[in-house]
Amino acid sequence: MQPFMEWSDNLNIGIDTIDLQHRKIVDYINELYRATQENDRELVGKVLQGLIEYTSSHFGFEEEMLESNGYADLEEHKKLHQNFIERIKKHLDNHEKGANVARALTGELQIWLIAHISKEDQLYVPSLVTPPTGSVLTKMINKFFG
């Protein structure tokens, strides 16, 4: 089966760890698409739950990196992340109540992710004093993904 969304190198922000995490979110979008195509409601629920957990960890990682670099618009960026998580939780809740949310949500996720990376995430890149590397990177990865 063809994936719904293919990673495009123009979505890279130049921080390998973040780019890899964004690609993982694309994997979740494609898994949601597959579950929808197979009409697998149980898998849809699992994918949505996994997406919530993974993006929460990713957002925490990204926010810690921004905080350690003194990013001026951190609070606004956090609000965007929080709103995203709340929207996905609402879709999961509606799914659990029997609504068919996955088909429309797949496209919504794709649009949101592309817009967020290409606009919001690109805004913070120039403000990074030092992108995460070495032991700082290891510590952050272990904290959020270990």
C-alpha contacts under 8 A as a table, 3 or more apart, distances in Angstrom:
res1	aa1	res2	aa2	distance
1	M	34	R	7.90
3	P	6	E	6.61
3	P	30	N	5.60
3	P	33	Y	7.71
3	P	34	R	7.85
4	F	29	I	7.50
4	F	30	N	5.43
4	F	33	Y	6.30
5	M	26	V	6.71
5	M	29	I	7.27
5	M	30	N	6.27
5	M	110	Q	7.19
6	E	26	V	7.46
7	W	11	L	7.48
7	W	23	R	6.59
7	W	26	V	7.00
8	S	11	L	5.67
8	S	12	N	7.66
9	D	12	N	5.37
11	L	19	D	7.88
11	L	114	I	7.18
11	L	117	I	6.45
11	L	118	S	6.24
12	N	15	I	7.57
12	N	19	D	5.53
13	I	18	I	7.68
13	I	19	D	6.51
13	I	117	I	7.59
13	I	121	D	7.33
13	I	122	Q	6.24
13	I	125	V	7.16
14	G	19	D	7.14
15	I	18	I	5.50
15	I	19	D	6.06
15	I	131	P	6.86
16	D	19	D	5.01
16	D	20	L	6.06
17	T	20	L	5.19
17	T	21	Q	6.26
18	I	21	Q	5.01
18	I	22	H	6.13
18	I	62	E	7.45
19	D	22	H	5.06
19	D	23	R	6.25
20	L	23	R	5.03
20	L	24	K	6.37
21	Q	24	K	5.02
21	Q	25	I	6.54
21	Q	58	H	6.68
22	H	25	I	5.08
22	H	26	V	6.50
23	R	26	V	4.94
23	R	27	D	6.38
24	K	27	D	4.87
24	K	28	Y	6.49
25	I	28	Y	5.01
25	I	29	I	6.38
25	I	51	L	7.21
25	I	54	Y	7.80
25	I	55	T	7.29
26	V	29	I	4.99
26	V	30	N	6.24
26	V	110	Q	7.80
27	D	30	N	5.07
27	D	31	E	6.08
28	Y	31	E	4.92
28	Y	32	L	6.10
28	Y	47	V	6.63
28	Y	50	G	7.89
28	Y	51	L	6.27
29	I	32	L	5.10
29	I	33	Y	6.26
29	I	106	T	6.08
29	I	109	L	6.88
29	I	110	Q	7.13
30	N	33	Y	4.94
30	N	34	R	6.18
31	E	34	R	4.99
31	E	35	A	6.16
31	E	47	V	6.87
32	L	35	A	5.07
32	L	36	T	6.15
32	L	43	L	7.85
32	L	44	V	5.93
32	L	47	V	6.05
32	L	48	L	7.54
32	L	102	A	6.81
32	L	106	T	6.62
33	Y	36	T	5.02
33	Y	37	Q	6.15
33	Y	102	A	7.48
33	Y	103	R	7.09
33	Y	106	T	6.20
34	R	37	Q	5.05
34	R	38	E	6.14
35	A	38	E	5.12
35	A	39	N	5.92
35	A	40	D	5.12
35	A	41	R	7.19
35	A	43	L	5.81
35	A	44	V	5.60
36	T	39	N	4.86
36	T	40	D	6.29
36	T	41	R	7.61
36	T	44	V	6.94
36	T	102	A	6.16
36	T	103	R	6.20
37	Q	40	D	7.83
40	D	43	L	5.39
40	D	44	V	6.32
41	R	44	V	4.98
41	R	45	G	6.40
42	E	45	G	5.29
42	E	46	K	6.41
43	L	46	K	4.94
43	L	47	V	5.99
44	V	47	V	5.16
44	V	48	L	6.13
44	V	102	A	6.84
45	G	48	L	5.17
45	G	49	Q	6.15
45	G	92	L	6.62
45	G	95	H	7.10
45	G	96	E	7.41
46	K	49	Q	5.13
46	K	50	G	6.04
47	V	50	G	4.98
47	V	51	L	5.94
48	L	51	L	4.98
48	L	52	I	6.21
48	L	88	I	7.17
48	L	92	L	6.22
49	Q	52	I	5.17
49	Q	53	E	6.31
49	Q	92	L	7.34
50	G	53	E	5.11
50	G	54	Y	5.93
51	L	54	Y	5.13
51	L	55	T	5.84
52	I	55	T	5.43
52	I	56	S	5.97
52	I	85	I	6.26
52	I	88	I	6.78
52	I	89	K	7.16
53	E	56	S	5.22
53	E	57	S	6.37
54	Y	57	S	5.17
54	Y	58	H	6.12
55	T	58	H	4.80
55	T	59	F	5.81
55	T	85	I	7.59
56	S	59	F	5.17
56	S	60	G	6.11
56	S	85	I	7.17
57	S	60	G	5.06
57	S	61	F	6.17
57	S	144	F	5.36
57	S	145	F	6.91
58	H	61	F	5.08
58	H	62	E	6.13
58	H	144	F	7.28
59	F	62	E	5.03
59	F	63	E	5.91
59	F	78	K	7.93
59	F	81	H	6.53
60	G	63	E	5.10
60	G	64	E	6.07
60	G	144	F	7.17
61	F	64	E	5.27
61	F	65	M	6.28
61	F	140	M	6.44
61	F	141	I	7.39
61	F	144	F	6.23
62	E	65	M	5.10
62	E	66	L	6.21
63	E	66	L	4.98
63	E	67	E	5.97
63	E	74	L	7.11
63	E	78	K	6.98
64	E	67	E	5.00
64	E	68	S	6.09
65	M	68	S	5.25
65	M	69	N	6.38
65	M	131	P	7.73
65	M	132	P	6.98
66	L	69	N	5.09
66	L	70	G	6.19
66	L	71	Y	5.21
66	L	74	L	6.65
66	L	124	Y	7.66
66	L	128	L	7.30
67	E	70	G	5.02
67	E	71	Y	5.94
67	E	74	L	6.85
68	S	71	Y	7.87
69	N	127	S	7.42
69	N	128	L	5.62
69	N	129	V	5.86
69	N	130	T	7.25
71	Y	74	L	5.50
71	Y	124	Y	6.93
71	Y	127	S	6.40
71	Y	128	L	7.40
73	D	76	E	5.46
73	D	77	H	6.26
74	L	77	H	5.00
74	L	78	K	6.07
75	E	78	K	5.03
75	E	79	K	6.31
76	E	79	K	5.08
76	E	80	L	6.51
77	H	80	L	5.18
77	H	81	H	6.46
77	H	120	E	7.49
78	K	81	H	5.04
78	K	82	Q	6.08
79	K	82	Q	4.96
79	K	83	N	6.03
80	L	83	N	5.20
80	L	84	F	6.26
81	H	84	F	5.14
81	H	85	I	6.36
82	Q	85	I	5.21
82	Q	86	E	6.17
83	N	86	E	5.08
83	N	87	R	6.15
84	F	87	R	5.15
84	F	88	I	6.36
85	I	88	I	5.21
85	I	89	K	6.13
86	E	89	K	5.04
86	E	90	K	6.14
87	R	90	K	5.07
87	R	91	H	6.30
88	I	91	H	4.99
88	I	92	L	6.14
89	K	92	L	4.96
89	K	93	D	6.09
90	K	93	D	5.00
90	K	94	N	6.17
91	H	94	N	5.03
91	H	95	H	6.02
91	H	101	V	6.38
91	H	105	L	7.90
92	L	95	H	4.92
92	L	96	E	6.13
93	D	96	E	5.10
93	D	97	K	6.34
94	N	97	K	4.99
94	N	98	G	6.54
94	N	99	A	5.45
94	N	100	N	7.94
94	N	101	V	7.20
95	H	98	G	5.17
95	H	99	A	4.78
95	H	100	N	6.07
95	H	101	V	6.00
95	H	102	A	7.96
96	E	99	A	7.21
100	N	103	R	7.36
101	V	104	A	6.00
101	V	105	L	5.95
102	A	105	L	4.94
102	A	106	T	5.99
103	R	106	T	5.49
103	R	107	G	7.24
104	A	107	G	5.68
104	A	108	E	6.39
105	L	108	E	4.83
105	L	109	L	5.93
106	T	109	L	5.28
106	T	110	Q	6.38
107	G	110	Q	5.10
107	G	111	I	6.24
108	E	111	I	5.22
108	E	112	W	6.05
109	L	112	W	5.08
109	L	113	L	5.95
110	Q	113	L	5.30
110	Q	114	I	6.21
111	I	114	I	5.40
111	I	115	A	6.10
112	W	115	A	5.21
112	W	116	H	5.87
113	L	116	H	5.09
113	L	117	I	6.02
114	I	117	I	5.38
114	I	118	S	5.90
115	A	118	S	5.29
115	A	119	K	5.74
115	A	120	E	7.51
116	H	119	K	5.41
116	H	120	E	5.06
116	H	121	D	6.23
117	I	120	E	5.87
117	I	121	D	4.79
117	I	122	Q	6.36
118	S	121	D	6.40
118	S	122	Q	5.75
119	K	122	Q	5.44
119	K	123	L	6.43
120	E	123	L	5.29
120	E	124	Y	7.24
121	D	124	Y	5.67
121	D	125	V	6.92
122	Q	125	V	5.48
122	Q	126	P	7.91
123	L	126	P	6.93
123	L	127	S	7.90
124	Y	127	S	5.33
124	Y	128	L	6.71
125	V	128	L	5.60
128	L	131	P	5.96
130	T	133	T	7.99
132	P	136	V	6.10
132	P	137	L	4.87
133	T	136	V	5.92
133	T	137	L	4.76
133	T	138	T	7.60
134	G	137	L	5.36
134	G	138	T	6.25
135	S	138	T	4.88
135	S	139	K	5.96
136	V	139	K	5.12
136	V	140	M	6.21
137	L	140	M	5.15
137	L	141	I	6.02
138	T	141	I	5.13
138	T	142	N	6.03
139	K	142	N	5.24
139	K	143	K	6.09
140	M	143	K	5.02
140	M	144	F	6.25
141	I	144	F	5.38
141	I	145	F	5.35
141	I	146	G	6.49
142	N	145	F	5.39
142	N	146	G	4.16
143	K	146	G	6.01
